[in-house]
Amino acid sequence: MTRRLTPAERLAATDIVQPALDGTIPAASVSKARRRVEDYETWINEVRPVFEDAAASGRSFLCWQIARDHNLPDPPDRDHDWGRLMARLHHDGLIRTNGFGLTRDKSGVRRWIGTRAAREGRAAA
């Protein structure tokens, strides 16, 4: 039976690296946006401050827009951890729903806005 490749191995196997003019092959680098954090708590510690700042701004936002605009890394479980983060921020009193927005493929997602407590710096951290 063949072994399944990890995302990093798949990326390395499919990337085309052009040699430098002196013939050396540059080290492969993965951008921060394509990086995947393996530990959920490490990921939370990296992305939560960005969402706290967005909540404190008082402007409404979509989760994917914040992640894209700030080049945030992917979580360990990309299909579930973004929602888990937003639920955690909602539970902590930092954000509340503010309607719906669309993703690039026109799927409906929640639009969020910071609570008054978040804007005044009184929300649970």
C-alpha positions in Angstrom: 0.0 0.0 0.0 1.3 3.5 -0.9 1.8 6.1 1.8 -0.2 9.3 1.5 1.9 12.5 1.2 1.6 15.3 3.7 0.5 18.7 2.4 4.1 19.9 2.6 5.3 16.9 0.7 2.6 17.4 -2.0 3.6 21.1 -2.2 7.3 20.2 -2.6 6.5 17.5 -5.2 4.4 19.9 -7.4 6.4 23.1 -7.1 8.7 24.0 -9.9 11.9 25.7 -8.6 14.0 27.6 -11.1 17.7 27.3 -10.5 19.6 30.5 -9.8 22.0 31.8 -12.5 24.9 30.2 -10.8 23.2 26.8 -11.0 22.3 26.4 -7.3 18.8 25.4 -6.4 17.2 27.9 -3.9 15.7 26.5 -0.7 12.0 26.0 -1.0 10.0 28.4 1.1 6.4 28.3 2.1 4.6 31.6 2.5 3.0 32.5 5.8 -0.4 32.4 4.0 0.2 28.8 2.9 1.7 27.7 6.2 -0.4 25.3 8.3 0.1 25.4 12.1 0.0 21.9 13.6 -1.1 22.8 17.1 -4.5 24.4 17.7 -3.4 26.5 20.7 -0.3 27.8 18.9 -2.5 28.8 16.0 -5.0 30.5 18.3 -2.2 32.5 20.0 -1.1 33.7 16.6 -4.4 34.6 15.0 -6.6 35.7 18.0 -4.9 39.2 18.5 -5.7 40.0 14.8 -9.4 39.2 15.4 -9.4 41.1 18.7 -8.1 44.2 16.8 -10.8 43.7 14.1 -13.4 43.5 16.9 -12.1 46.6 18.6 -12.2 48.6 15.3 -16.0 48.7 15.3 -16.2 47.7 11.6 -18.1 44.6 10.4 -15.9 41.9 8.9 -15.9 38.4 7.4 -13.6 35.8 8.9 -12.0 34.9 5.6 -11.3 38.6 4.8 -9.4 39.1 8.0 -7.4 35.9 7.4 -6.6 37.0 3.8 -5.8 40.6 4.6 -3.4 39.7 7.4 -1.9 36.6 5.7 -2.9 34.3 8.6 -1.8 30.7 8.6 -4.2 27.8 8.2 -5.3 26.0 11.3 -4.7 22.3 11.9 -8.3 21.4 10.8 -9.1 24.0 8.2 -12.7 22.9 7.7 -13.6 23.3 11.4 -11.1 25.5 13.3 -12.1 28.8 11.7 -15.7 28.3 12.9 -14.4 27.1 16.3 -12.3 30.3 16.6 -15.3 32.6 15.8 -17.5 30.7 18.3 -14.8 31.1 20.9 -14.6 34.9 20.3 -18.4 35.1 20.4 -18.6 33.2 23.7 -15.9 35.5 25.1 -18.0 38.5 24.3 -15.7 40.0 21.7 -17.9 39.7 18.6 -21.6 39.3 17.6 -23.3 38.5 14.3 -24.0 41.4 12.0 -25.8 39.7 9.0 -24.3 37.6 6.3 -21.7 38.0 3.6 -20.4 35.9 0.7 -17.2 33.9 0.0 -15.6 34.0 -3.4 -17.7 31.0 -4.5 -20.9 32.8 -3.3 -21.4 30.6 -0.2 -23.2 32.4 2.7 -21.1 33.1 5.8 -21.7 35.1 8.9 -20.6 38.8 9.1 -19.2 39.8 12.5 -18.8 43.0 14.4 -17.1 43.8 17.7 -19.3 44.2 20.7 -19.3 47.4 22.7 -17.2 45.7 25.4 -14.6 44.8 22.7 -14.5 48.4 21.4 -14.1 49.7 25.0 -11.5 47.1 25.9 -13.7 45.4 28.5 -14.2 42.0 26.8 -12.8 38.8 28.2 -9.4 38.0 26.8 
